[in-house]
Amino acid sequence: MTLPLKQYPFIGIVTLLVLNVNISPVISTSPSVNSTQLNIKPLSYKNRGFNPDFPAWGVRSFLAQTTRQAALDWLNQGLQAIQGGNMQDAITAFRQAIQSDSTLAPAHYNLGLALRQAGQLQPAADAFYQATQADPQFAPAFANLGGALLEGNNLQLAADYLQRSLQIDPQLGFAHYNLGLVKELQKDWESAIASFKKAMTYSQNSPEPAYHLGMSYLQQGKVQLAKEAFSKAIAINPRYAEAHYNLGSIWFNQGKFNEALAAFRKSAEVNANYADAYYGAGLVFIQLKQYSEAVKVFQYARDLYKTQNNSQWAINAEKLLIQTQNLNNKPR
């Protein structure tokens, strides 16, 4: 499945406030997309616009002040564009800020966030890298660079940058979370669990660390701990469809079919397009010998899988649908 990356607020330097412009996290059970190996390379001084010919000190000081102010103005304009939902205008403004003052780390950082939201992963990673070069103590920039590398499936380098961010700020919850995702992909369950627990400590309002803590416990066969973790995720976000689904799967495997059905129904209620929830409900209806109900939900699951281009699970649902129809047509 595609692991979600925690997204972060855009940062302004003038007011020193973190603006509340968050990109909503997405949890998906669809197959992972083909990833690219991101390349992070230091740029040469020439590429950074380094100019060895300096003007006289007085002129240089004045120019530095005016170029910094121009960069700040462009940065604020970009942040306002983000608030207005104009992503391309924001990208243009952040680039203008960088052109005015390439040492303005928040401009590189916000450019990276905007590019990442626009789906431009490699340019986003480059922007985050430049933010770390402009400010080597900018922990969120290292964390976002690690997140972009994780998204590009460059796991070891992602882990390196995430660990660097945590050396700077050990209480950076989203860095612990993304490091947990790296360890989860590497099937290092103990390390993943440790990272997700720390993420829960420092990001108490985020349900994703609890959810992935539950997934890691499931991989270890620690079902009760997984159940508690999924319940914690649901307590934080009652509309967490995947957490309801996984809780339903646990109940199903324990033979508690009514509890499982309630969880699958809740999952479908909060996300009507979540095919797995209908599929799970169909399995429960078979166990309860309610074949006509099973037929309905298997049909719905099959159609959703087809719409979502999930051909293998569409085939699985079709097979169960046929078997259930045969059971439903048998004389009782």
Secondary structure, DSSP 8 states (H G I E B T S, - for coil): ----------B-SSS--B-----------S--------------TTTTT--S----HHHHHHHHHHHHHHHHHHHHHHHHHHHTT-HHHHHHHHHHHHHH-TT-HHHHHHHHHHHHHTT-HHHHHHHHHHHHHH-TT-HHHHHHHHHHHHHTT-HHHHHHHHHHHHHH-TT-HHHHHHHHHHHHHTT-HHHHHHHHHHHHHH-TT-SHHHHHHHHHHHHTT-HHHHHHHHHHHHHH-TT-HHHHHHHHHHHHHTT-HHHHHHHHHHHHHH-TT-HHHHHHHHHHHHHTT-HHHHHHHHHHHHHHHHHTT-HHHHHHHHHHHHHHHHHHHS--
